[in-house]
Amino acid sequence: MKQPVLAANWKMNNGPTAAKQFMDAFLATYGSRDDRTVIIFAPAVSLPAVAGALGGRSDVLAGVQNIYWAEKGAFTGETSATMARDAGARITLVGHSERRHVFGETDEQCAKKCAAATKAGLGFMLCIGETIEQREAGETERLVKRQLREGVAQIENLISVDFSIAYEPVWAIGTGLTASAGDASAIHTVIRSELRDMIGTRANEIPILYGGSVNSSNAAGLLRAPEIDGLLVGGASVDASSWLTIAQT
């Protein structure tokens, strides 16, 4: 069994001051562990506060929620992969459902971001998942396979790249609805199978996380399900006490 990956996505919460307070409270109780990896995906402005609080710990990683694919230039408001790494990020989210469905991010743009992260030495977590309409139309498997393949299409040697996948059904993001452990496990099995077609046995080492209204009450049950290697947590990760409970699950 792979070691679980527990990832906090603060979304547009916890500015630099709140981020420092969160990290102080969390790390005061969460001692170093070698049986799991924790990731904090912070807003870009809070990334230095998160990275600075870690003091070189390897079991807790600072992450950034989004990057732009160009290395530099006239792209006001954007953050490049190299800038994020310089600010302390070890990994970036790509293609979160809010990026896709609120900001119109496409599979091709996700592919550019995954390639840019790889070039800059950042790991990436590619998010994939269906809307309720797509689910009811029976399109879930076809959709997640397409998003997976197109999301990494611009990486030449995927087998050697540091990456993970997060399955997050759009209908479960921030709604209080959660896919059952069995349903989530079934889609994770589809994703794993598709990865094996792409990169062979290396696919067995790629963490596949579940995200979608995860909280301290359902985290343990989800983690016990086959093929669920970790959790991507939104609202329940913003508060240090709530996140501590999940991180220790």
C-alpha atoms as one frame of an Amber mdcrd trajectory, in Angstrom:
protein
   0.000   0.000   0.000   1.334   3.429  -0.976   1.779   6.046   1.688  -1.210
   8.427   1.646  -0.965  11.972   0.327  -3.103  14.500   2.189  -3.395  17.792
   0.312  -4.964  21.017   1.579  -6.303  23.468  -1.000  -6.984  26.759   0.755
  -8.461  28.316  -2.402  -8.827  32.111  -1.896  -8.380  31.971   1.875  -5.551
  32.546   4.370  -3.472  35.547   3.370   0.143  35.800   4.590  -0.729  36.670
   8.209  -3.392  33.977   8.505  -1.110  31.498   6.716   1.649  32.018   9.270
  -0.819  31.606  12.137  -2.171  28.430  10.536   1.272  26.918  10.047   2.383
  27.804  13.571  -0.714  26.114  15.019  -0.565  23.091  12.721   3.153  22.367
  13.039   3.095  22.826  16.811   1.106  19.593  17.003   1.870  17.791  13.752
   5.255  16.189  14.284   7.421  14.808  11.497   6.060  11.595  10.005   7.462
   9.155   7.475   4.201   7.319   6.780   2.474  10.018   4.707   2.996  13.233
   2.773   1.112  16.441   3.509   0.804  19.251   0.951  -0.424  22.786   1.592
  -1.651  24.452  -1.609  -1.617  28.108  -0.607  -2.534  31.274  -2.510   0.537
  32.636  -4.287   0.846  35.595  -1.900   0.926  33.199   1.077   3.363  30.703
  -0.403   6.498  32.243   1.207   4.815  32.183   4.626   3.982  28.487   4.256
   7.364  27.505   2.832   9.219  29.563   5.421   7.397  27.886   8.294   8.435
  24.386   7.201  12.111  24.779   7.972  13.225  22.124   5.513  10.760  19.411
   6.508  10.381  16.844   3.746   7.088  15.330   4.907   5.123  18.574   4.456
   5.347  20.336   1.105   4.427  23.854   0.096   2.333  24.017  -3.055   0.855
  26.711  -5.255  -2.689  26.602  -6.591  -2.015  27.732 -10.137   0.770  28.701
 -12.537   1.021  30.215 -15.998   2.811  28.350 -18.760   5.129  31.131 -19.977
   8.454  31.533 -18.189   8.158  35.336 -18.010   6.762  38.293 -19.902   3.810
  40.656 -20.198   1.244  38.531 -18.370  -0.003  40.817 -15.607  -1.260  38.971
 -12.562   0.177  35.594 -13.496   2.814  33.485 -11.713   5.280  31.339 -13.663
   6.442  27.917 -12.541   9.964  29.228 -11.950   8.625  32.104  -9.841   6.530
  29.699  -7.773   9.515  27.438  -7.205  11.656  30.414  -6.219   8.994  31.376
  -3.664   9.184  27.909  -2.083   6.690  25.747  -3.981   7.499  22.090  -4.531
   4.311  21.266  -6.425   1.428  22.972  -8.220  -2.211  22.179  -8.782  -3.269
  22.108 -12.434  -6.811  22.061 -13.772  -8.762  22.309 -10.531 -12.485  22.249
 -11.299 -12.796  25.918 -10.392 -10.032  26.790 -12.836 -11.832  24.827 -15.533
 -15.427  25.817 -14.866 -15.130  29.315 -13.381 -12.155  30.578 -15.389 -12.630
  28.516 -18.530  -9.333  26.636 -18.423  -9.069  24.061 -21.224  -7.337  20.700
 -21.475  -4.759  22.281 -23.783  -3.995  25.014 -21.244  -3.684  22.375 -18.529
  -1.211  20.528 -20.748   0.882  23.679 -21.126   0.907  24.176 -17.359   1.906
  20.568 -16.638   4.739  20.871 -19.157   5.862  24.197 -17.685   5.885  22.762
 -14.163   7.957  19.786 -15.295  10.451  22.018 -17.091  10.849  24.167 -13.964
  11.358  21.200 -11.656   7.964  21.461  -9.971   5.785  18.458  -9.356   2.192
  18.785 -10.461  -1.169  17.407  -9.390  -3.525  17.230 -12.360  -7.193  17.484
 -11.395  -9.807  15.690 -13.482 -13.520  15.047 -13.012 -17.032  15.268 -14.412
 -20.027  17.555 -13.980 -23.362  16.196 -12.777 -24.700  16.393 -16.344 -21.782
  14.346 -17.661 -22.178  11.828 -14.856 -25.892  11.362 -15.527 -25.150  10.945
 -19.235 -22.735   8.104 -18.475 -19.715  10.058 -19.730 -17.533   9.904 -16.614
 -15.060   7.238 -17.743 -14.601   8.703 -21.220 -14.159  12.190 -19.786 -11.560
  11.368 -17.127  -9.535   9.338 -19.627  -9.548  12.263 -22.055  -8.643  14.843
 -19.404  -5.800  12.626 -18.200  -4.296  11.994 -21.620  -4.706  15.546 -22.903
  -3.451  17.043 -19.641  -0.049  15.371 -19.956   0.120  15.351 -23.749   2.955
  17.900 -23.953   5.347  16.001 -21.663   7.798  13.905 -23.660   9.010  11.485
 -20.970   6.073  11.121 -18.610   7.417   7.933 -17.076  10.141   9.887 -15.244
   8.029  12.874 -14.160   6.996  13.721 -10.582   3.220  13.997 -10.738  -0.047
  12.851  -9.214  -3.703  12.831 -10.192  -6.693  14.127  -8.258 -10.143  12.854
  -9.197 -12.629  15.485  -8.106 -16.176  15.160  -9.424 -17.333  18.720 -10.090
 -20.741  18.031  -8.601 -19.102  17.276  -5.243 -16.915  20.391  -4.992 -18.147
  22.613  -2.159 -21.675  21.166  -2.332 -21.559  18.883   0.674 -22.111  15.947
  -1.674 -19.425  13.276  -1.776 -18.999  10.324  -4.080 -19.353   7.091  -2.132
 -16.096   5.335  -1.376 -17.130   2.594  -3.784 -17.977   4.985  -6.622 -14.752
   6.937  -6.139 -12.741   3.727  -5.989 -14.282   2.536  -9.270 -13.232   5.709
 -11.114  -9.780   5.591  -9.543  -9.449   2.057 -10.931 -10.309   3.370 -14.399
  -7.695   6.124 -14.044  -5.050   3.641 -12.847  -5.770   1.368 -15.781  -5.440
   4.260 -18.213  -2.145   5.251 -16.611  -0.852   1.706 -17.028  -1.655   1.916
 -20.728   0.378   5.121 -20.851   3.414   4.402 -18.663   3.288   0.736 -17.753
   4.051  -0.437 -14.219   5.257   3.060 -13.247   1.525   3.824 -12.992   1.388
   1.796  -9.780   3.563   4.436  -8.092   1.462   7.457  -9.108  -0.757   8.732
  -6.273  -4.409   9.149  -7.236  -6.248  11.362  -4.764  -9.970  11.920  -4.251
 -11.370  15.424  -3.797 -14.929  16.578  -3.280 -16.426  17.764   0.035 -13.896
  15.764   2.047 -14.039  16.408   5.788 -12.934  14.855   9.065 -16.025  12.621
   9.155 -15.581  10.915   5.778 -11.782  11.054   5.332 -10.990   7.716   6.971
 -13.617   5.821   5.005 -12.410   7.245   1.709  -8.785   6.404   2.478  -9.681
   2.774   3.157 -11.192   2.338  -0.311  -9.083   0.523  -2.944  -7.051   2.723
  -5.308  -7.651   5.910  -3.272  -4.139   7.002  -2.354  -4.969  10.282  -0.672
  -7.311  13.231  -0.382  -7.490  16.737  -1.835  -9.356  18.810   0.726 -10.890
  22.260   0.217 -13.043  23.984   2.833 -12.140  21.610   5.666  -8.452  22.442
   5.211  -8.701  26.185   5.828  -8.845  25.843   9.606  -5.734  24.445  11.294
  -7.618  22.324  13.835  -9.853  20.727  11.201  -6.896  20.104   8.915  -4.850
  18.548  11.707  -7.581  15.953  12.263  -7.615  15.025   8.561  -3.822  15.037
   8.211  -3.578  12.556  11.083  -6.300  10.236   9.717
